[in-house]
Amino acid sequence: MPQNTHWQRDAPGAGRSSDPPADFRMPQYADCLARFIAALSLDRPHIVGLSWGAALAIQLYGRHPAIPRTLVLAGAYAGWAGSLPAEAVDQRLRRLLDELERPPAEWARAYLPGLLTEAAPKEMADSVLALMRDARPAGSRVMLHAMAEADLRDILPRIETPALLLDGDADVRSPLDVGKALHAQIPASTLVVLPGVGHLSNVEAADRLNAEVRAFLRRHT
């Protein structure tokens, strides 16, 4: 991990953190997160992740099961390889890797329908686009390979900590069937479906998502 504490708020390859090695994969990201938690002296924190972050949370449990007090998994996958057909994984990976060779302004808008519903206000969509335009190609490439190659299905039945799954029923990026499959495999899980919400539920339905997370954490604190 970078030694500059100002950088340690961001994952490797994102924000102010330095780019990870090209062979970094989900286990290395999970170990990095475990060291971050240890550096902060956190005692069994609640782990919340969305999409890629949810896969990271599952991998963290798989490698460091004593760390999470609970898991909150929104728009989650058991990795792309663990939740999607191989041809869909290959298509996603190839498309994104090709597009990372060009400025985000040329391709980011095409991804909005997979992240937000048509009901999302323009200001919300513009905010998401601004974040996407800040993506760093080198770090993004490594994160994409990590997600594409991850198959975390073997971890799911071993999860003993309470888990909350939050899925939008209008999510076309991580369809509700993916969340239902995770729910069926994680023993102590609760599935909450957010009606009319797309993949970025933390953006499109922030109040509802926060209310569900707070209620869940109160029950398990």
GROMACS elastic network, one bead per residue, 0.5 to 0.9 nm:
[ bonds ]
;  ai    aj funct       b0    kb
    1     4     6  0.88261   500
    1     8     6  0.74743   500
    1    12     6  0.78489   500
    1    17     6  0.87328   500
    1    18     6  0.87951   500
    1    32     6  0.65459   500
    1    35     6  0.80082   500
    1    36     6  0.79311   500
    2     5     6  0.75342   500
    2     7     6  0.68176   500
    2     8     6  0.65997   500
    2    12     6  0.85645   500
    2    17     6  0.70519   500
    2    18     6  0.71259   500
    3     6     6  0.86958   500
    3     7     6  0.78801   500
    3     8     6  0.76548   500
    4     7     6  0.55242   500
    4     8     6  0.67251   500
    4    17     6  0.89728   500
    5     8     6  0.50455   500
    5     9     6  0.75464   500
    6     9     6  0.66460   500
    6    10     6  0.88838   500
    6    16     6  0.79103   500
    6    17     6  0.87670   500
    7    10     6  0.61801   500
    7    11     6  0.87244   500
    7    15     6  0.78968   500
    7    16     6  0.51658   500
    7    17     6  0.50258   500
    7    18     6  0.80539   500
    8    11     6  0.73567   500
    8    12     6  0.85602   500
    8    16     6  0.80222   500
    8    17     6  0.66520   500
    8    36     6  0.74971   500
    9    15     6  0.83242   500
    9    16     6  0.80430   500
    9    17     6  0.78984   500
    9    36     6  0.88362   500
   10    13     6  0.80116   500
   10    14     6  0.58554   500
   10    15     6  0.55566   500
   10    16     6  0.63683   500
   10    17     6  0.56991   500
   11    14     6  0.54083   500
   11    15     6  0.73717   500
   11    16     6  0.85660   500
   11    17     6  0.64066   500
   11    18     6  0.87015   500
   11    29     6  0.79827   500
   11    32     6  0.85070   500
   11    33     6  0.80696   500
   12    15     6  0.82233   500
   12    16     6  0.85298   500
   12    17     6  0.52658   500
   12    18     6  0.58355   500
   12    19     6  0.55255   500
   12    20     6  0.55086   500
   12    29     6  0.77319   500
   12    32     6  0.84720   500
   12   139     6  0.71226   500
   12   143     6  0.89880   500
   13    16     6  0.79883   500
   13    17     6  0.57692   500
   13    18     6  0.55279   500
   13    20     6  0.58374   500
   13   135     6  0.89991   500
   13   136     6  0.71349   500
   13   137     6  0.87635   500
   13   138     6  0.71147   500
   13   140     6  0.67735   500
   13   142     6  0.79871   500
   13   143     6  0.79347   500
   14    17     6  0.57136   500
   14    18     6  0.74840   500
   14    19     6  0.74244   500
   14   135     6  0.72745   500
   14   136     6  0.69299   500
   14   139     6  0.63938   500
   14   140     6  0.77902   500
   15    18     6  0.84247   500
   15   134     6  0.83887   500
   15   135     6  0.82198   500
   15   136     6  0.84009   500
   17    20     6  0.87619   500
   18   139     6  0.82572   500
   19    22     6  0.85962   500
   19   136     6  0.87786   500
   19   138     6  0.66832   500
   19   139     6  0.52113   500
   19   140     6  0.89976   500
   19   142     6  0.86311   500
   20    23     6  0.81220   500
   20    24     6  0.63188   500
   20   138     6  0.84801   500
   20   139     6  0.66672   500
   20   142     6  0.74424   500
   21    24     6  0.54745   500
   21   139     6  0.88495   500
   21   142     6  0.78166   500
   22    25     6  0.85388   500
   22   138     6  0.83640   500
   22   139     6  0.85613   500
   22   141     6  0.82365   500
   22   142     6  0.58369   500
   23   142     6  0.73030   500
   23   145     6  0.88048   500
   23   146     6  0.86484   500
   24    27     6  0.79590   500
   24    28     6  0.58230   500
   24    29     6  0.71248   500
   24   142     6  0.65811   500
   24   143     6  0.80731   500
   24   145     6  0.86956   500
   24   146     6  0.71134   500
   25    28     6  0.55006   500
   25    29     6  0.64048   500
   25    30     6  0.88019   500
   25   142     6  0.73295   500
   25   143     6  0.73565   500
   25   145     6  0.72087   500
   25   147     6  0.78215   500
   25   149     6  0.81030   500
   25   150     6  0.80108   500
   26    29     6  0.50117   500
   26    30     6  0.61102   500
   26    31     6  0.86288   500
   26    55     6  0.81955   500
   26    56     6  0.65287   500
   26    59     6  0.67735   500
   26    60     6  0.87550   500
   26    79     6  0.89052   500
   26   143     6  0.81277   500
   26   146     6  0.52602   500
   26   147     6  0.70083   500
   26   149     6  0.85281   500
   26   150     6  0.67133   500
   27    30     6  0.50336   500
   27    31     6  0.62083   500
   27    32     6  0.85927   500
   27    56     6  0.83031   500
   27    59     6  0.64848   500
   27    60     6  0.76208   500
   27    62     6  0.88659   500
   27    63     6  0.73887   500
   27   146     6  0.87053   500
   27   150     6  0.89979   500
   28    31     6  0.50390   500
   28    32     6  0.61123   500
   28    33     6  0.85909   500
   29    32     6  0.50287   500
   29    33     6  0.62234   500
   29    34     6  0.86455   500
   29    56     6  0.71972   500
   29    59     6  0.86292   500
   29    60     6  0.83702   500
   29   146     6  0.88171   500
   30    33     6  0.50370   500
   30    34     6  0.61661   500
   30    35     6  0.86940   500
   30    56     6  0.61388   500
   30    57     6  0.75686   500
   30    58     6  0.88582   500
   30    59     6  0.60605   500
   30    61     6  0.84877   500
   30    62     6  0.89309   500
   30    63     6  0.73450   500
   30    64     6  0.83025   500
   31    35     6  0.62727   500
   31    36     6  0.86119   500
   31    60     6  0.71702   500
   31    63     6  0.75721   500
   31    64     6  0.80857   500
   32    35     6  0.51717   500
   32    36     6  0.62463   500
   32    37     6  0.87459   500
   33    37     6  0.62074   500
   33    38     6  0.85980   500
   33    56     6  0.87800   500
   33    60     6  0.75839   500
   34    37     6  0.51405   500
   34    38     6  0.62322   500
   34    39     6  0.86243   500
   34    60     6  0.72291   500
   34    64     6  0.73548   500
   34    67     6  0.76794   500
   35    39     6  0.60381   500
   35    40     6  0.86581   500
   36    39     6  0.50408   500
   36    40     6  0.64204   500
   36    41     6  0.87427   500
   37    40     6  0.52471   500
   37    41     6  0.63350   500
   37    42     6  0.57037   500
   37    43     6  0.83823   500
   37    44     6  0.88455   500
   37    45     6  0.81614   500
   37    67     6  0.84823   500
   38    42     6  0.62600   500
   38    43     6  0.83914   500
   39    42     6  0.78993   500
   42    45     6  0.61383   500
   42    67     6  0.89199   500
   43    67     6  0.75630   500
   43    68     6  0.87993   500
   43    69     6  0.85727   500
   44    47     6  0.88856   500
   44    66     6  0.72825   500
   44    68     6  0.51571   500
   44    70     6  0.83824   500
   45    67     6  0.68829   500
   45    68     6  0.55302   500
   45    69     6  0.54837   500
   45    70     6  0.74628   500
   46    67     6  0.87387   500
   46    68     6  0.57187   500
   46    69     6  0.51296   500
   46    71     6  0.61780   500
   46    72     6  0.76856   500
   46   217     6  0.79010   500
   46   221     6  0.89953   500
   47    54     6  0.87890   500
   47    57     6  0.64459   500
   47    67     6  0.89163   500
   47    68     6  0.59990   500
   47    69     6  0.74126   500
   47    70     6  0.61858   500
   47    71     6  0.50142   500
   47    72     6  0.61792   500
   47    73     6  0.84512   500
   48    53     6  0.76480   500
   48    54     6  0.70065   500
   48    57     6  0.71095   500
   48    70     6  0.83593   500
   48    71     6  0.59731   500
   48    73     6  0.61727   500
   48    74     6  0.79750   500
   48   213     6  0.89114   500
   49    52     6  0.73735   500
   49    55     6  0.75373   500
   49    56     6  0.73736   500
   49    57     6  0.61999   500
   49    71     6  0.80425   500
   49    72     6  0.62728   500
   49    73     6  0.53445   500
   49    74     6  0.62718   500
   49    75     6  0.86795   500
   49    76     6  0.79696   500
   50    55     6  0.79522   500
   50    57     6  0.89874   500
   50    72     6  0.82934   500
   50    73     6  0.59528   500
   50    75     6  0.57000   500
   50    76     6  0.61913   500
   50   166     6  0.89688   500
   50   199     6  0.87768   500
   50   200     6  0.79226   500
   50   201     6  0.85066   500
   50   202     6  0.80834   500
   51    54     6  0.51174   500
   51    55     6  0.65900   500
   51    56     6  0.87568   500
   51    73     6  0.77445   500
   51    74     6  0.63073   500
   51    77     6  0.64853   500
   51   174     6  0.77853   500
   51   199     6  0.79520   500
   51   200     6  0.84449   500
   52    55     6  0.52051   500
   52    56     6  0.63145   500
   52    57     6  0.87449   500
   52    75     6  0.87180   500
   52    76     6  0.72932   500
   52    77     6  0.75361   500
   52    79     6  0.77916   500
   52   143     6  0.83919   500
   52   144     6  0.89864   500
   52   147     6  0.67805   500
   53    57     6  0.61875   500
   53    58     6  0.87426   500
   53    73     6  0.81024   500
   53    74     6  0.86212   500
   53    76     6  0.80305   500
   54    58     6  0.63628   500
   54    59     6  0.86414   500
   54    71     6  0.85570   500
   54    72     6  0.75582   500
   54    74     6  0.64315   500
   54    75     6  0.74857   500
   54    76     6  0.51915   500
   54    77     6  0.69015   500
   54    78     6  0.82825   500
   54    79     6  0.88886   500
   55    58     6  0.51173   500
   55    59     6  0.62124   500
   55    60     6  0.85426   500
   55    73     6  0.80587   500
   55    76     6  0.63604   500
   55    77     6  0.57256   500
   55    78     6  0.57409   500
   55    79     6  0.56417   500
   55    80     6  0.88679   500
   55   147     6  0.76782   500
   55   150     6  0.82550   500
   55   152     6  0.78308   500
   56    60     6  0.59992   500
   56    61     6  0.86358   500
   56    79     6  0.85485   500
   56   147     6  0.88225   500
   57    61     6  0.63690   500
   57    62     6  0.86921   500
   57    68     6  0.85510   500
   57    71     6  0.70395   500
   57    72     6  0.82726   500
   57    73     6  0.76197   500
   58    61     6  0.51883   500
   58    62     6  0.62953   500
   58    63     6  0.88784   500
   58    71     6  0.79715   500
   58    73     6  0.84126   500
   58    77     6  0.89893   500
   58    78     6  0.73790   500
   58   152     6  0.72752   500
   58   155     6  0.72860   500
   58   156     6  0.76468   500
   58   159     6  0.85166   500
   59    63     6  0.62794   500
   59    64     6  0.82706   500
   59    78     6  0.87068   500
   59   150     6  0.89322   500
   59   152     6  0.68894   500
   59   155     6  0.76618   500
   60    63     6  0.53409   500
   60    64     6  0.55648   500
   60    65     6  0.70929   500
   60    67     6  0.80391   500
   60    68     6  0.80850   500
   61    64     6  0.50654   500
   61    66     6  0.75355   500
   61    67     6  0.71727   500
   61    68     6  0.66832   500
   61    71     6  0.86852   500
   61   155     6  0.78544   500
   61   159     6  0.72901   500
   62    65     6  0.58708   500
   62   152     6  0.82857   500
   62   154     6  0.87935   500
   62   155     6  0.56325   500
   62   156     6  0.84736   500
   62   158     6  0.81088   500
   62   159     6  0.79585   500
   64    67     6  0.58159   500
   64    68     6  0.80465   500
   65    68     6  0.65772   500
   65   159     6  0.79479   500
   65   160     6  0.86813   500
   65   161     6  0.86071   500
   66    69     6  0.79346   500
   68    71     6  0.66597   500
   68   161     6  0.73898   500
   69   161     6  0.64316   500
   69   162     6  0.77220   500
   69   220     6  0.81182   500
   69   221     6  0.83119   500
   70   161     6  0.54585   500
   70   162     6  0.51701   500
   70   163     6  0.57822   500
   70   164     6  0.80845   500
   70   217     6  0.79444   500
   70   220     6  0.74785   500
   70   221     6  0.89766   500
   71   161     6  0.71553   500
   71   162     6  0.64797   500
   71   164     6  0.62960   500
   71   165     6  0.84192   500
   72   162     6  0.86573   500
   72   163     6  0.57113   500
   72   165     6  0.61044   500
   72   166     6  0.76341   500
   72   213     6  0.73861   500
   72   216     6  0.88048   500
   73    76     6  0.55578   500
   73    77     6  0.86796   500
   73   163     6  0.73270   500
   73   164     6  0.60924   500
   73   166     6  0.62265   500
   73   167     6  0.85878   500
   74    77     6  0.88951   500
   74   164     6  0.81324   500
   74   165     6  0.57527   500
   74   167     6  0.58912   500
   74   168     6  0.86030   500
   74   179     6  0.85770   500
   74   199     6  0.84187   500
   74   200     6  0.85958   500
   74   201     6  0.75026   500
   74   202     6  0.83563   500
   74   209     6  0.89713   500
   75   165     6  0.78106   500
   75   166     6  0.63731   500
   75   167     6  0.52163   500
   75   168     6  0.72498   500
   75   171     6  0.77404   500
   75   173     6  0.82239   500
   75   174     6  0.57803   500
   75   175     6  0.79667   500
   75   176     6  0.82446   500
   75   178     6  0.85039   500
   75   179     6  0.70985   500
   75   198     6  0.87083   500
   75   199     6  0.59214   500
   75   200     6  0.76118   500
   75   201     6  0.76868   500
   76    79     6  0.82419   500
   76   165     6  0.76281   500
   76   166     6  0.80557   500
   76   167     6  0.78067   500
   76   174     6  0.68504   500
   76   178     6  0.75699   500
   76   179     6  0.64977   500
   76   182     6  0.81522   500
   77    80     6  0.62650   500
   77    81     6  0.88646   500
   77    82     6  0.71956   500
   77    83     6  0.57673   500
   77    84     6  0.84368   500
   77   147     6  0.89920   500
   77   152     6  0.85175   500
   77   174     6  0.70851   500
   77   178     6  0.67684   500
   77   179     6  0.74282   500
   77   182     6  0.77250   500
   78    81     6  0.75067   500
   78    83     6  0.55414   500
   78    84     6  0.89467   500
   78   150     6  0.72364   500
   78   151     6  0.59205   500
   78   153     6  0.58040   500
   78   155     6  0.87190   500
   78   156     6  0.80661   500
   78   178     6  0.86119   500
   78   182     6  0.74031   500
   79    82     6  0.50201   500
   79    83     6  0.61966   500
   79    84     6  0.82680   500
   79   146     6  0.83176   500
   79   147     6  0.53710   500
   79   148     6  0.65361   500
   79   149     6  0.70931   500
   79   151     6  0.50896   500
   79   152     6  0.59930   500
   79   153     6  0.82645   500
   80    83     6  0.52125   500
   80    84     6  0.54090   500
   80    85     6  0.82107   500
   80    86     6  0.84824   500
   80    88     6  0.86876   500
   80    89     6  0.61496   500
   80   147     6  0.58026   500
   80   149     6  0.68326   500
   80   150     6  0.62200   500
   80   151     6  0.68587   500
   81    84     6  0.57903   500
   81    85     6  0.71505   500
   81    86     6  0.65884   500
   81    89     6  0.66046   500
   81   147     6  0.77448   500
   81   148     6  0.57697   500
   81   149     6  0.56382   500
   81   150     6  0.55340   500
   81   152     6  0.82269   500
   82    85     6  0.83844   500
   82   148     6  0.88633   500
   82   149     6  0.84421   500
   82   150     6  0.65252   500
   82   152     6  0.58255   500
   82   153     6  0.57940   500
   83   151     6  0.75941   500
   83   152     6  0.87452   500
   83   153     6  0.81654   500
   83   174     6  0.88067   500
   83   178     6  0.63314   500
   83   181     6  0.83738   500
   83   182     6  0.87272   500
   84    87     6  0.82385   500
   84    88     6  0.63336   500
   84    89     6  0.63658   500
   84   174     6  0.89533   500
   84   178     6  0.81516   500
   85    88     6  0.53112   500
   85    89     6  0.64044   500
   85    90     6  0.87919   500
   86    89     6  0.51039   500
   86    90     6  0.62032   500
   86    91     6  0.86054   500
   87    90     6  0.50980   500
   87    91     6  0.60990   500
   87    92     6  0.86214   500
   88    91     6  0.50636   500
   88    92     6  0.61312   500
   88    93     6  0.85185   500
   89    92     6  0.52470   500
   89    93     6  0.60816   500
   89    94     6  0.85252   500
   89   148     6  0.61456   500
   89   149     6  0.86425   500
   90    93     6  0.52161   500
   90    94     6  0.60146   500
   90    95     6  0.84459   500
   90   148     6  0.78897   500
   91    94     6  0.53475   500
   91    95     6  0.60671   500
   91    96     6  0.85601   500
   92    95     6  0.53075   500
   92    96     6  0.61336   500
   92    97     6  0.84931   500
   92   148     6  0.84161   500
   93    96     6  0.53461   500
   93    97     6  0.60073   500
   93    98     6  0.84606   500
   93   144     6  0.67864   500
   93   145     6  0.74196   500
   93   148     6  0.67727   500
   94    97     6  0.52479   500
   94    98     6  0.60592   500
   94    99     6  0.85675   500
   95    98     6  0.52470   500
   95    99     6  0.62015   500
   95   100     6  0.86969   500
   96    99     6  0.50326   500
   96   100     6  0.60955   500
   96   101     6  0.88899   500
   96   141     6  0.84095   500
   96   144     6  0.80707   500
   97   100     6  0.51961   500
   97   101     6  0.69826   500
   97   137     6  0.87784   500
   97   140     6  0.87388   500
   97   141     6  0.65737   500
   97   144     6  0.80389   500
   98   101     6  0.56255   500
   98   102     6  0.77260   500
   99   102     6  0.54511   500
   99   103     6  0.78273   500
   99   104     6  0.76486   500
   99   106     6  0.84247   500
   99   107     6  0.67790   500
   99   108     6  0.88720   500
  100   103     6  0.69990   500
  100   104     6  0.71683   500
  100   107     6  0.88662   500
  100   136     6  0.86788   500
  100   137     6  0.57193   500
  100   138     6  0.87373   500
  100   140     6  0.80799   500
  100   141     6  0.77359   500
  101   104     6  0.89134   500
  101   137     6  0.75656   500
  102   105     6  0.83547   500
  102   106     6  0.69314   500
  102   107     6  0.79555   500
  103   106     6  0.57412   500
  103   107     6  0.75046   500
  103   108     6  0.87493   500
  103   133     6  0.78077   500
  104   107     6  0.54121   500
  104   108     6  0.52326   500
  104   109     6  0.84764   500
  104   129     6  0.88207   500
  104   132     6  0.69255   500
  104   133     6  0.50916   500
  104   134     6  0.80736   500
  104   135     6  0.78112   500
  105   108     6  0.58577   500
  105   109     6  0.74678   500
  105   129     6  0.84105   500
  105   132     6  0.86896   500
  105   133     6  0.63499   500
  106   109     6  0.77251   500
  106   110     6  0.88204   500
  107   110     6  0.57462   500
  107   111     6  0.75304   500
  108   111     6  0.56243   500
  108   112     6  0.73142   500
  108   129     6  0.65390   500
  108   132     6  0.65442   500
  108   133     6  0.71673   500
  109   112     6  0.54809   500
  109   113     6  0.83832   500
  109   125     6  0.88183   500
  109   129     6  0.66993   500
  110   113     6  0.70423   500
  110   114     6  0.84054   500
  111   114     6  0.54748   500
  111   115     6  0.66200   500
  111   116     6  0.88985   500
  112   115     6  0.50548   500
  112   116     6  0.58252   500
  112   117     6  0.80944   500
  112   125     6  0.71637   500
  112   128     6  0.81222   500
  112   129     6  0.78990   500
  113   116     6  0.55488   500
  113   117     6  0.61249   500
  113   118     6  0.71125   500
  113   172     6  0.82303   500
  113   173     6  0.89877   500
  113   198     6  0.85861   500
  114   117     6  0.76407   500
  114   171     6  0.71375   500
  114   172     6  0.56305   500
  114   173     6  0.53055   500
  114   174     6  0.88733   500
  114   198     6  0.73910   500
  114   199     6  0.68604   500
  114   200     6  0.89935   500
  115   128     6  0.88539   500
  115   171     6  0.73440   500
  115   172     6  0.77241   500
  115   173     6  0.67727   500
  115   198     6  0.58800   500
  115   200     6  0.55413   500
  115   201     6  0.87262   500
  116   119     6  0.79196   500
  116   120     6  0.62652   500
  116   124     6  0.88977   500
  116   125     6  0.75223   500
  116   170     6  0.86416   500
  116   171     6  0.78669   500
  116   197     6  0.73710   500
  116   199     6  0.61976   500
  116   200     6  0.62255   500
  116   201     6  0.82083   500
  116   203     6  0.85165   500
  116   204     6  0.68920   500
  117   120     6  0.56606   500
  117   170     6  0.70712   500
  117   171     6  0.79991   500
  117   196     6  0.76460   500
  117   197     6  0.66179   500
  117   198     6  0.54243   500
  117   199     6  0.83988   500
  117   204     6  0.82560   500
  118   121     6  0.80952   500
  119   196     6  0.86236   500
  119   197     6  0.89993   500
  120   123     6  0.83211   500
  120   124     6  0.64146   500
  120   125     6  0.67810   500
  120   204     6  0.66541   500
  121   124     6  0.53810   500
  121   125     6  0.65131   500
  121   126     6  0.87870   500
  122   125     6  0.50493   500
  122   126     6  0.60502   500
  122   127     6  0.85527   500
  123   126     6  0.50907   500
  123   127     6  0.62035   500
  123   128     6  0.87778   500
  124   127     6  0.51199   500
  124   128     6  0.63947   500
  124   129     6  0.87117   500
  124   203     6  0.76254   500
  124   204     6  0.77577   500
  125   128     6  0.51671   500
  125   129     6  0.62151   500
  125   130     6  0.86790   500
  126   129     6  0.50244   500
  126   130     6  0.61964   500
  126   131     6  0.87919   500
  127   130     6  0.51302   500
  127   131     6  0.65200   500
  127   132     6  0.88363   500
  128   131     6  0.52011   500
  128   132     6  0.63239   500
  128   133     6  0.87451   500
  128   203     6  0.85310   500
  129   132     6  0.50113   500
  129   133     6  0.61546   500
  129   134     6  0.87927   500
  130   133     6  0.51909   500
  130   134     6  0.66602   500
  131   134     6  0.53126   500
  131   135     6  0.70263   500
  132   135     6  0.54097   500
  133   136     6  0.84772   500
  135   139     6  0.80550   500
  135   140     6  0.68218   500
  136   139     6  0.56521   500
  136   140     6  0.59286   500
  136   141     6  0.85894   500
  137   140     6  0.50208   500
  137   141     6  0.60118   500
  137   142     6  0.87798   500
  138   141     6  0.53804   500
  138   142     6  0.67345   500
  138   143     6  0.89455   500
  139   142     6  0.53995   500
  139   143     6  0.63374   500
  139   144     6  0.86999   500
  140   143     6  0.50691   500
  140   144     6  0.60372   500
  140   145     6  0.86605   500
  141   144     6  0.51346   500
  141   145     6  0.63384   500
  141   146     6  0.86473   500
  142   145     6  0.52543   500
  142   146     6  0.61798   500
  142   147     6  0.87121   500
  143   146     6  0.50114   500
  143   147     6  0.61921   500
  143   148     6  0.85230   500
  144   147     6  0.51950   500
  144   148     6  0.59730   500
  144   149     6  0.85069   500
  145   148     6  0.50560   500
  145   149     6  0.60046   500
  145   150     6  0.83917   500
  146   149     6  0.54746   500
  146   150     6  0.60687   500
  147   150     6  0.52594   500
  147   151     6  0.85316   500
  148   151     6  0.83716   500
  151   154     6  0.78269   500
  152   155     6  0.55582   500
  152   156     6  0.70372   500
  153   156     6  0.54572   500
  153   157     6  0.78997   500
  153   182     6  0.84018   500
  153   185     6  0.81584   500
  154   157     6  0.67854   500
  154   158     6  0.75859   500
  155   158     6  0.53801   500
  155   159     6  0.66110   500
  155   186     6  0.86650   500
  156   159     6  0.55412   500
  156   182     6  0.72155   500
  156   183     6  0.89299   500
  156   185     6  0.56205   500
  156   186     6  0.50110   500
  156   187     6  0.79712   500
  157   160     6  0.80887   500
  157   184     6  0.89386   500
  157   185     6  0.53417   500
  157   186     6  0.51058   500
  157   187     6  0.62131   500
  158   185     6  0.89271   500
  158   186     6  0.74394   500
  158   187     6  0.79386   500
  159   162     6  0.80449   500
  159   163     6  0.83417   500
  159   186     6  0.61209   500
  159   187     6  0.68748   500
  159   188     6  0.75101   500
  160   163     6  0.85498   500
  160   186     6  0.80393   500
  160   187     6  0.69292   500
  160   188     6  0.63500   500
  161   187     6  0.88058   500
  161   188     6  0.66330   500
  161   189     6  0.84796   500
  162   186     6  0.89893   500
  162   187     6  0.83866   500
  162   188     6  0.50505   500
  162   189     6  0.58753   500
  162   190     6  0.80435   500
  162   220     6  0.76634   500
  163   183     6  0.88658   500
  163   186     6  0.77138   500
  163   187     6  0.86312   500
  163   188     6  0.61197   500
  163   190     6  0.62983   500
  163   191     6  0.86248   500
  163   216     6  0.88898   500
  164   183     6  0.88120   500
  164   188     6  0.86636   500
  164   189     6  0.56652   500
  164   191     6  0.61186   500
  164   192     6  0.74907   500
  164   212     6  0.88398   500
  164   213     6  0.78377   500
  164   216     6  0.72382   500
  165   179     6  0.69338   500
  165   180     6  0.88019   500
  165   182     6  0.81898   500
  165   183     6  0.71172   500
  165   189     6  0.69859   500
  165   190     6  0.59607   500
  165   192     6  0.60705   500
  165   193     6  0.82823   500
  166   179     6  0.77819   500
  166   190     6  0.85539   500
  166   191     6  0.61379   500
  166   192     6  0.50388   500
  166   193     6  0.60138   500
  166   194     6  0.70397   500
  166   201     6  0.82743   500
  166   209     6  0.76633   500
  166   212     6  0.84857   500
  166   213     6  0.89287   500
  167   170     6  0.86259   500
  167   171     6  0.73836   500
  167   174     6  0.82927   500
  167   175     6  0.80138   500
  167   176     6  0.61470   500
  167   179     6  0.63846   500
  167   180     6  0.88780   500
  167   191     6  0.76455   500
  167   192     6  0.64558   500
  167   193     6  0.50296   500
  167   194     6  0.58858   500
  167   195     6  0.86587   500
  167   197     6  0.80274   500
  167   198     6  0.82241   500
  167   199     6  0.77288   500
  167   201     6  0.76973   500
  168   171     6  0.52202   500
  168   172     6  0.89349   500
  168   174     6  0.88018   500
  168   175     6  0.79625   500
  168   176     6  0.68154   500
  168   192     6  0.85811   500
  168   193     6  0.56719   500
  168   195     6  0.59519   500
  168   196     6  0.65839   500
  168   198     6  0.52648   500
  168   199     6  0.64678   500
  168   200     6  0.85079   500
  168   201     6  0.66959   500
  169   172     6  0.84603   500
  169   175     6  0.73071   500
  169   176     6  0.57511   500
  169   193     6  0.62764   500
  169   194     6  0.60699   500
  169   195     6  0.54049   500
  169   196     6  0.60094   500
  169   197     6  0.60907   500
  169   198     6  0.70006   500
  169   199     6  0.89896   500
  170   175     6  0.75379   500
  170   176     6  0.78850   500
  170   194     6  0.84488   500
  170   195     6  0.71532   500
  170   196     6  0.54078   500
  170   197     6  0.52018   500
  170   199     6  0.76150   500
  171   174     6  0.58115   500
  171   175     6  0.52072   500
  171   176     6  0.68014   500
  171   196     6  0.84729   500
  171   197     6  0.65006   500
  171   200     6  0.82652   500
  171   201     6  0.88020   500
  172   175     6  0.50744   500
  172   176     6  0.82078   500
  172   198     6  0.69674   500
  172   199     6  0.69835   500
  173   198     6  0.80344   500
  173   199     6  0.60976   500
  174   177     6  0.81160   500
  174   178     6  0.63174   500
  174   179     6  0.76924   500
  174   198     6  0.88866   500
  174   199     6  0.66778   500
  175   178     6  0.55584   500
  175   179     6  0.71167   500
  175   199     6  0.84247   500
  176   179     6  0.51032   500
  176   180     6  0.62299   500
  176   181     6  0.86446   500
  176   193     6  0.80915   500
  177   181     6  0.61471   500
  177   182     6  0.86799   500
  178   181     6  0.51480   500
  178   182     6  0.64006   500
  178   183     6  0.86980   500
  179   182     6  0.51023   500
  179   183     6  0.61380   500
  179   184     6  0.86273   500
  179   191     6  0.76785   500
  180   184     6  0.61465   500
  180   185     6  0.87248   500
  180   191     6  0.74829   500
  181   184     6  0.51126   500
  181   185     6  0.64295   500
  181   186     6  0.88066   500
  182   185     6  0.51887   500
  182   186     6  0.60773   500
  182   189     6  0.86370   500
  183   186     6  0.53637   500
  183   187     6  0.75930   500
  183   188     6  0.85977   500
  183   189     6  0.58925   500
  183   190     6  0.69028   500
  183   191     6  0.63199   500
  184   187     6  0.73097   500
  184   189     6  0.82471   500
  185   189     6  0.86046   500
  186   189     6  0.56080   500
  186   190     6  0.89439   500
  192   212     6  0.81279   500
  193   197     6  0.88830   500
  194   197     6  0.58391   500
  194   198     6  0.86466   500
  194   201     6  0.80475   500
  194   205     6  0.80894   500
  194   208     6  0.79681   500
  194   209     6  0.80843   500
  195   198     6  0.88184   500
  197   200     6  0.78402   500
  197   201     6  0.61535   500
  197   204     6  0.65727   500
  197   205     6  0.67421   500
  198   201     6  0.60441   500
  198   204     6  0.72071   500
  198   205     6  0.87803   500
  199   202     6  0.85363   500
  199   203     6  0.89797   500
  199   204     6  0.84708   500
  200   203     6  0.54214   500
  200   204     6  0.61089   500
  200   205     6  0.80983   500
  201   204     6  0.50072   500
  201   205     6  0.51089   500
  201   206     6  0.64665   500
  201   208     6  0.87511   500
  201   209     6  0.68820   500
  202   205     6  0.58073   500
  202   207     6  0.82230   500
  202   208     6  0.87153   500
  202   209     6  0.63348   500
  202   210     6  0.79037   500
  203   206     6  0.53278   500
  204   207     6  0.88196   500
  205   208     6  0.54861   500
  205   209     6  0.60215   500
  205   210     6  0.84857   500
  206   209     6  0.51443   500
  206   210     6  0.59129   500
  206   211     6  0.84572   500
  207   210     6  0.51801   500
  207   211     6  0.61114   500
  207   212     6  0.86801   500
  208   211     6  0.51459   500
  208   212     6  0.62891   500
  208   213     6  0.86712   500
  209   212     6  0.52045   500
  209   213     6  0.61764   500
  209   214     6  0.86129   500
  210   213     6  0.50683   500
  210   214     6  0.60213   500
  210   215     6  0.85056   500
  211   214     6  0.52109   500
  211   215     6  0.61366   500
  211   216     6  0.85562   500
  212   215     6  0.52352   500
  212   216     6  0.61477   500
  212   217     6  0.86448   500
  213   216     6  0.51084   500
  213   217     6  0.61149   500
  213   218     6  0.86001   500
  214   217     6  0.51243   500
  214   218     6  0.61111   500
  214   219     6  0.86999   500
  215   218     6  0.52287   500
  215   219     6  0.65213   500
  215   220     6  0.89870   500
  216   219     6  0.52975   500
  216   220     6  0.65737   500
  216   221     6  0.88437   500
  217   220     6  0.50448   500
  217   221     6  0.58317   500
  218   221     6  0.54891   500
